[in-house]
Amino acid sequence: DAAMQNAVSVTSLKSNIMNSWLVEREIDAEEIARSEKLMSLIENARIGGTQNTGTTSAVTAITTELESFIGADHPNIQSITLLDFKTKNILAHLPASKKIDVANTDNLIAAASTKTQFMSRFDADRKYHEISIAVPILEQGGTLSAILFVELETKTLAETLHDRTGLGAAGITYLIDKSGTL
């Protein structure tokens, strides 16, 4: 029947839009993490600094490098946090005015130590669903060096989820990850 075909078409279109958006954000985060300049700066922070935080100039250089990925040129990135795997310290967090959402570094490291991971949570204070990407940064030998944690601006995705066009009076859109989690 035509109504069913329309609903299937709308569902397929919305699914493709959301999937494309997520894939594009994953590519954005992985490009940042794979930056040779960023990897070099992380090593300089370790070599030139104390065991815990690196030198002020090295950390400043990391912050400056990451600043180029926040703002008008990258409207889908809300914040970036760089976590040093070896010391479990945060090397950089931008923007500085944004609360750091990396609450349990051990869980983050366990989840993203070998591959890029999407994470989501509901911020009850802001009544807002957050989506983040954690990307491992590997040294030349493949050893985990750091984790890049990127919190995404989800307005575009939320608009797609909430658009009920073509879904009928009772239509609902769900976002489900590859493991089937809502």
C-alpha positions in Angstrom: 0.0 0.0 0.0 1.2 3.6 -0.7 1.2 4.8 2.9 3.4 1.9 3.9 5.8 2.5 1.0 6.0 6.2 1.9 6.8 5.3 5.6 9.5 2.8 4.5 11.0 5.5 2.1 11.0 8.1 4.9 12.5 5.7 7.3 15.2 4.8 4.9 16.0 8.4 4.1 16.2 9.4 7.8 18.4 6.4 8.5 20.7 7.4 5.7 20.9 11.0 6.8 21.7 10.0 10.4 24.2 7.4 9.4 26.0 9.8 7.1 26.1 12.4 9.8 27.6 10.0 12.3 30.2 8.7 9.7 31.2 12.2 8.9 31.8 13.0 12.5 33.8 9.8 13.0 36.0 10.8 10.1 36.4 14.3 11.5 37.5 13.0 14.9 39.8 10.4 13.4 41.5 13.0 11.2 42.3 15.1 14.2 43.6 12.0 16.1 45.8 10.9 13.1 47.5 14.3 12.8 51.2 13.8 12.8 51.6 17.2 14.3 49.4 16.4 17.2 51.2 13.1 17.8 54.5 15.0 17.8 53.2 17.5 20.3 52.0 14.8 22.6 55.5 13.2 22.6 57.1 16.6 23.2 54.8 17.1 26.2 56.0 13.8 27.7 59.7 14.1 26.9 60.1 17.7 27.9 57.9 17.8 31.0 57.3 16.2 34.3 55.9 12.7 34.6 52.4 14.1 35.0 51.7 17.1 32.8 54.5 17.9 30.4 55.9 21.4 30.0 53.7 24.4 29.9 54.9 25.3 26.3 54.2 21.7 25.0 50.7 21.7 26.5 50.1 25.2 25.2 51.2 24.0 21.7 48.7 21.0 22.0 45.9 23.4 23.0 46.7 25.8 20.1 46.7 22.9 17.6 43.3 21.6 18.9 41.8 25.1 18.9 41.8 25.0 15.1 39.2 22.2 15.3 36.6 24.2 17.3 34.5 27.0 16.1 32.9 28.2 12.9 34.9 25.9 10.6 33.9 22.9 12.6 30.4 23.6 13.9 29.7 19.9 14.8 32.5 19.8 17.4 31.3 21.1 20.8 34.4 20.2 22.8 37.7 18.4 22.6 39.6 16.6 25.4 43.0 15.0 25.0 43.7 12.3 27.6 47.3 11.0 28.0 47.1 7.2 28.3 50.3 6.8 30.2 49.6 9.3 33.0 45.8 9.3 32.7 46.0 13.1 32.8 44.1 15.5 30.6 46.6 17.3 28.4 44.1 19.7 26.9 40.4 20.5 27.0 38.7 23.0 24.8 36.8 25.2 25.1 38.1 25.9 28.6 34.7 27.2 29.6 33.0 23.9 28.8 32.6 21.3 31.6 34.8 18.2 31.1 32.6 15.2 30.7 35.3 12.6 31.0 34.3 11.4 34.4 35.9 8.0 34.6 39.1 7.9 32.6 39.6 4.1 33.2 36.2 3.4 31.5 37.1 5.7 28.6 40.5 4.1 28.2 39.0 0.6 28.3 36.4 1.5 25.7 38.6 3.3 23.2 42.0 1.8 23.7 41.9 -0.2 20.4 39.2 1.4 18.2 37.1 4.5 17.8 34.0 4.4 20.0 30.8 6.4 20.0 29.3 7.1 23.4 26.1 8.8 24.4 24.5 9.9 27.6 21.6 12.0 28.8 22.5 15.1 30.6 19.6 15.5 33.0 20.6 19.0 34.1 20.4 20.3 30.5 17.8 17.8 29.4 20.1 17.1 26.5 21.4 13.9 24.8 25.2 14.1 24.3 27.1 12.1 21.7 30.8 11.8 21.9 33.5 10.0 20.0 36.6 8.6 21.6 39.5 7.9 19.2 42.8 6.1 20.2 46.0 7.9 19.2 48.7 5.3 18.6 52.4 5.8 18.6 54.3 4.6 15.5 54.7 1.1 16.9 51.0 0.8 17.5 51.1 1.4 21.3 48.3 3.5 22.7 49.6 7.0 23.4 46.5 9.1 24.1 42.7 9.3 23.6 41.0 12.1 21.8 37.5 12.7 23.2 35.2 14.8 21.0 31.8 15.9 22.2 29.5 16.6 19.2 27.0 19.3 18.7 23.9 17.3 18.0 21.4 19.9 16.9 21.4 18.6 13.2 21.0 15.0 14.3 18.2 16.0 16.8 16.3 17.9 14.2 16.4 14.8 11.9 15.3 12.6 14.8 12.4 14.9 15.8 11.1 15.5 12.3 7.9 13.5 12.0 7.3 14.3 8.3 6.0 11.2 6.5 5.8 9.1 9.7 2.1 9.6 10.4 0.4 10.6 13.6 2.1 7.9 15.8 5.4 7.9 14.0 8.6 7.8 16.1 12.3 7.8 15.3 14.9 5.9 17.3 18.6 6.0 17.2 20.1 2.6 17.8 23.8 1.7 17.8 25.3 -1.3 16.1 24.9 -3.4 19.3 21.2 -2.7 19.4 21.4 -0.2 22.3 18.8 2.6 22.1 
